[in-house]
Amino acid sequence: MICTKKINILVLSKYGDLGASSRLRMFQYLPLLESSDFKFSVHSLISNNLVIDRYQHGKYQLGSLLLAYANRVLTMVQRYKFDLIWIEKEALPWLPLWIEKLLLGGTPYVLDYDDAIFHHYDSHRLAIVRYFLGQRIDGLMANAALVIGGNQYLVQRARCAGSLWVEILPTVLDIDRYRCKAYSTVLAMGEESSTGATSLPCIVWIGSPTTSPYVEDLRDIFLRVAQKQPFCLRVIGGLPFNVPGVSVEYVAWSEATEAEWLRSADIGIMPLTDTQWERGKCGYKLIQYMASGLPVVASAVGANRDIVIDDINGYLASSPDQWSEYLIKLLQSSELRGRLGLAGRQRVESLYCVQQIWSKLALLLKRAAEKSRTE
């Protein structure tokens, strides 16, 4: 029997499993990867306790944050024990580049991005931050064994920064967690409840308090749409806001319940403004809607343009008139919702789920480790 040595990887995530980016870009892959050729040691910079503390107080406590950085530095000092370092975004945010490069020296590293965090530095309101840290992420990218980005905007930045090896891996989900909407039960005028009453079709948005302004910006559009076709709006994880004439339902986000709340809706939306930051977003909520069998309407920005195919799994909207047109069109036709929703589910099953992507990630990490050994 031949025993092969597993590749020993240090995982430097930004958050624990309460952080969506860490959970989706790293943690959900670990069980599958560990069953293959890898062994992982995970160190999260911002622990779950720190995240909870921030939600309670509105900011991180300085003492706890300094301790988190100290623990991260101690972990990086031990980098020589590992074949490869897999970093979510950056290892030591807001510190000078030379410190991070020093603590990464001698061990190859992979950078993984699902947001345009380089704009935290190069577009900062303070000139001193732009001057000293504006090229910080570019310097990390240029020296990485591999840069993985969630969309074209992110990988293009890595190429411009001088990275020699750049790959795209979208942010994906575990398809087994999501059940597709049963369209055989959808009636032409809506879904019939257990009492026999016809319920209003439901538009859903999922996010967080910090991203609530995106859906709030559609208030006037919701008003216009409701005059043509009544509907209810479900907001999962966001802040309350009022839309006269529209029934708005607020649901607290929970990993355990989000899939069912999505599945029981009818249309998923992802509005965005067209700025540098939004162009770096990876469209994860669209993938959640589609996995649930929902047709989608999304702003024609960034990765949304790659995920949504007009009149196949949803619509891309570039103006208030288009937002209104597409929402009314979907609200008024359960047949259209069913056709686009099922196509969306199929698209996720083939392109945007862990079950399809993990083997590609495994190959990339393996090649990065082996390539570095031979250089």
C-alpha positions in Angstrom: 0.0 0.0 0.0 1.4 3.4 -1.0 1.0 6.3 1.4 1.2 9.8 0.0 2.1 12.7 2.2 -0.8 15.2 2.4 -0.1 18.8 1.5 0.0 20.8 4.7 -1.8 24.2 4.3 -2.1 27.1 6.7 -5.5 28.8 6.2 -5.6 32.4 7.2 -9.2 33.4 7.0 -10.5 36.8 7.9 -13.4 35.6 10.0 -14.7 32.5 11.7 -17.7 30.7 10.3 -20.0 33.6 11.2 -18.3 35.6 8.5 -20.0 34.8 5.2 -16.9 35.4 3.0 -14.8 33.0 5.1 -17.5 30.4 5.3 -18.2 30.5 1.5 -14.7 31.0 0.1 -12.9 28.6 2.5 -14.7 26.7 5.2 -17.3 25.0 3.1 -14.6 23.4 1.0 -12.5 22.0 3.8 -14.3 18.7 4.4 -14.1 17.8 0.8 -10.5 18.9 0.5 -9.4 17.1 3.6 -10.8 13.9 2.2 -8.4 14.3 -0.7 -4.7 15.3 -0.6 -4.7 18.1 2.0 -4.3 18.8 5.7 -5.4 22.2 7.1 -4.6 24.4 10.1 -7.1 27.2 10.3 -6.5 30.6 11.9 -9.2 33.3 11.8 -8.1 36.9 12.3 -11.6 38.0 13.5 -13.1 35.4 15.7 -16.8 34.7 16.1 -16.8 36.4 19.5 -15.3 39.5 17.9 -17.9 39.6 15.2 -20.7 39.3 17.8 -19.0 42.0 19.9 -19.0 44.3 16.8 -22.7 43.8 16.2 -23.4 44.6 19.8 -21.2 47.7 20.1 -21.0 48.9 16.5 -17.2 48.5 16.4 -14.4 46.2 17.4 -13.0 46.7 20.9 -9.4 47.9 20.5 -7.9 45.6 23.1 -9.5 42.5 21.5 -8.4 43.6 18.0 -4.8 44.1 19.1 -4.8 40.6 20.6 -6.2 39.2 17.4 -3.4 40.8 15.4 -0.8 39.5 17.9 -2.1 36.0 17.5 -2.1 36.3 13.7 1.6 37.4 13.8 2.5 34.4 16.1 0.8 32.1 13.7 2.6 33.5 10.6 6.0 33.2 12.4 5.3 29.4 12.2 4.8 29.5 8.4 7.8 27.3 7.7 5.9 24.2 9.0 3.5 24.5 6.0 3.8 23.7 2.3 1.4 26.6 1.4 -0.5 29.5 2.9 -4.1 30.1 1.7 -5.1 33.7 2.6 -8.5 35.3 2.4 -7.9 38.7 1.0 -4.9 39.8 3.2 -3.2 38.5 6.3 -2.7 41.8 8.2 -5.2 44.5 7.1 -4.1 48.1 7.3 -0.5 47.3 8.3 2.4 48.4 6.0 3.0 46.0 3.2 6.6 45.3 4.2 5.5 43.8 7.5 3.1 41.3 5.8 5.7 40.4 3.1 8.3 39.8 5.8 6.0 37.4 7.7 5.1 35.6 4.5 8.7 35.2 3.3 9.9 31.7 2.5 6.5 30.0 2.2 4.4 30.3 -1.0 1.0 31.8 -0.6 -2.4 31.9 -2.4 -4.6 34.9 -2.2 -8.4 34.5 -2.4 -10.7 37.5 -3.2 -14.4 37.9 -3.3 -14.5 41.7 -2.9 -12.5 44.6 -4.3 -10.8 45.3 -1.0 -7.9 47.1 -2.8 -10.4 50.1 -3.1 -10.4 50.3 0.7 -6.9 51.7 0.2 -6.5 53.2 -3.2 -9.8 55.0 -3.0 -9.7 56.0 0.7 -10.9 59.5 1.6 -7.5 60.3 3.3 -4.6 61.1 1.0 -2.1 59.7 3.5 -3.8 56.3 3.4 -3.8 56.3 -0.4 -0.1 57.3 -0.4 1.2 54.7 2.0 -1.3 51.8 1.4 -2.8 52.5 -2.0 -0.6 49.8 -3.6 -0.7 47.4 -0.6 -2.9 44.7 -2.2 -1.1 45.0 -5.5 2.2 44.2 -3.8 0.7 41.1 -2.2 -0.7 40.0 -5.5 2.5 40.4 -7.4 4.4 38.1 -5.0 1.6 35.4 -4.6 2.1 31.9 -6.1 -1.5 32.2 -7.2 -4.4 34.7 -7.0 -7.9 33.4 -7.1 -10.7 36.0 -7.7 -14.5 35.6 -7.7 -15.0 37.5 -10.9 -13.4 39.2 -13.9 -13.0 42.6 -12.2 -10.9 41.0 -9.4 -8.7 38.9 -11.5 -8.0 41.8 -13.9 -6.7 43.8 -11.0 -4.4 40.9 -10.1 -3.1 40.7 -13.6 -2.4 44.5 -13.7 -0.6 44.1 -10.4 1.8 41.7 -12.0 0.6 38.4 -10.7 1.9 35.6 -12.9 -0.9 33.1 -12.2 -4.5 34.2 -11.8 -7.7 32.1 -11.8 -11.4 32.7 -11.5 -13.5 30.7 -9.0 -17.0 32.1 -8.4 -18.4 32.2 -4.9 -20.6 29.1 -4.8 -23.0 27.2 -2.5 -23.8 23.7 -1.3 -26.6 22.8 -3.6 -27.8 20.1 -1.2 -28.9 22.8 1.2 -31.3 24.3 -1.3 -34.6 22.8 -2.5 -36.0 24.0 -5.8 -39.4 25.6 -5.7 -42.2 23.1 -6.7 -43.6 24.9 -9.7 -46.2 22.2 -10.4 -48.2 23.7 -7.4 -48.1 27.3 -8.7 -51.4 28.5 -10.0 -51.8 31.1 -12.8 -52.9 33.7 -10.2 -50.6 32.9 -7.4 -50.1 30.1 -4.9 -53.1 28.8 -3.0 -52.7 28.7 0.7 -54.0 25.9 3.0 -57.0 28.1 3.7 -57.9 28.3 0.0 -57.1 32.1 -0.2 -54.8 33.2 -3.0 -51.6 34.9 -1.6 -49.7 37.7 -3.2 -46.5 36.9 -5.1 -43.4 37.6 -3.0 -40.3 39.5 -4.0 -37.3 38.6 -1.8 -34.0 40.3 -1.0 -31.4 38.8 1.3 -28.5 40.7 2.8 -27.3 42.4 5.9 -27.9 45.8 7.7 -24.8 47.2 6.0 -26.2 46.4 2.5 -29.8 47.4 3.2 -29.4 50.7 1.3 -29.3 48.8 -2.0 -32.8 47.5 -1.6 -34.1 50.7 0.0 -33.0 52.5 -3.2 -35.8 50.6 -5.0 -38.5 52.2 -2.9 -39.9 54.3 -5.7 -39.8 51.3 -8.1 -41.7 49.2 -5.6 -44.4 51.9 -5.4 -44.7 52.0 -9.1 -44.8 48.2 -9.5 -47.4 47.8 -6.7 -49.8 50.1 -8.5 -49.8 47.7 -11.5 -49.4 44.4 -9.6 -49.8 44.0 -5.8 -47.0 42.0 -4.1 -45.3 41.5 -0.8 -41.6 42.2 -0.2 -39.6 39.9 2.1 -36.3 41.4 3.5 -34.0 38.8 5.0 -31.3 40.1 7.3 -31.8 43.8 6.4 -33.0 46.9 8.3 -36.7 47.9 8.4 -38.0 50.5 6.0 -41.4 51.5 4.8 -43.0 51.3 1.3 -46.5 52.7 1.3 -48.9 50.3 -0.3 -46.5 47.4 -0.1 -46.6 44.7 2.6 -43.0 44.4 3.8 -42.0 41.3 5.8 -38.8 41.3 7.8 -37.0 38.0 8.6 -33.9 37.7 10.8 -31.1 35.9 8.9 -30.2 32.4 10.0 -28.1 29.9 8.1 -30.5 27.2 9.3 -33.6 28.9 7.8 -32.5 31.1 4.9 -33.0 28.4 2.3 -36.7 27.8 3.2 -37.4 31.5 3.4 -36.0 31.9 -0.1 -37.8 28.9 -1.6 -41.2 30.2 -0.4 -40.7 33.4 -2.3 -41.3 34.0 -6.0 -38.7 36.4 -7.4 -35.2 37.3 -6.1 -33.6 40.7 -6.6 -30.1 42.1 -6.4 -29.9 45.8 -6.9 -26.5 47.5 -6.9 -25.0 50.9 -7.7 -22.4 51.0 -10.4 -19.2 51.9 -8.6 -15.8 50.3 -8.3 -16.8 48.5 -5.1 -19.9 46.9 -6.6 -18.0 45.8 -9.7 -16.0 43.6 -7.4 -19.0 41.8 -5.9 -19.5 38.1 -6.8 -23.3 37.9 -7.0 -23.8 35.3 -4.3 -27.4 36.2 -3.5 -28.3 35.6 -7.1 -26.9 32.1 -6.9 -28.9 31.5 -3.7 -32.1 32.7 -5.4 -31.4 30.5 -8.5 -30.6 27.5 -6.3 -34.1 27.9 -4.8 -35.7 27.9 -8.2 -36.5 31.7 -8.3 -36.2 33.9 -11.4 -34.0 36.9 -10.7 -33.8 40.6 -11.5 -30.5 42.2 -11.0 -28.6 45.4 -11.7 -26.4 45.0 -14.8 -23.2 45.5 -12.8 -20.1 43.3 -12.3 -20.5 39.6 -11.9 -24.3 39.9 -12.2 -23.8 40.2 -16.0 -22.1 36.8 -16.0 -24.6 35.0 -13.8 -27.9 36.3 -15.3 -28.8 35.5 -18.9 -31.7 37.7 -20.0 -35.0 35.8 -20.5 -33.2 32.5 -19.6 -32.9 32.7 -15.8 -33.9 36.3 -15.1 -33.3 39.9 -16.3 -30.6 42.5 -16.0 -31.9 46.0 -15.3 -30.0 49.2 -16.2 -32.7 51.8 -15.4 -35.7 52.3 -13.1 -38.0 51.7 -16.1 -36.4 48.3 -16.7 -36.6 47.4 -13.1 -40.4 48.1 -13.1 -40.9 46.4 -16.5 -39.2 43.1 -15.5 -40.7 42.9 -12.0 -44.2 43.5 -13.3 -43.6 40.9 -16.1 -42.6 38.3 -13.6 -45.2 39.1 -11.0 -48.0 38.7 -13.6 -46.9 35.3 -15.0 -46.3 32.2 -12.9 -45.5 30.3 -16.1 -42.6 32.7 -16.8 -41.4 32.5 -13.2 -41.4 28.7 -13.4 -39.5 28.6 -16.7 -36.8 31.0 -15.6 -36.6 29.6 -12.1 -36.0 26.1 -13.3 -33.3 27.3 -15.7 -31.6 29.1 -12.9 -31.5 26.0 -10.7 -29.9 24.1 -13.6 -27.3 26.8 -14.1 -26.4 26.6 -10.4 -26.2 22.8 -10.5 -23.7 23.0 -13.4 -21.6 26.1 -12.6 -22.1 27.5 -9.1 -22.1 24.8 -6.5 -19.4 23.3 -4.3 -20.0 19.9 -5.7 -18.8 21.1 -9.2 -16.1 23.5 -8.1 -14.2 21.8 -5.3 -12.1 19.6 -7.5 -10.9 22.6 -9.5 -9.9 24.3 -6.3 -8.1 21.2 -5.1 -6.1 21.1 -8.3 -5.2 24.7 -8.1 -3.9 24.4 -4.5 -2.0 21.3 -5.3 -0.4 22.9 -8.3 0.5 26.0 -6.3 2.3 23.9 -3.7 4.1 21.7 -6.2 5.0 24.6 -8.4 6.6 26.4 -5.5 8.7 23.4 -4.5 10.2 23.2 -8.0 11.1 26.9 -8.3 
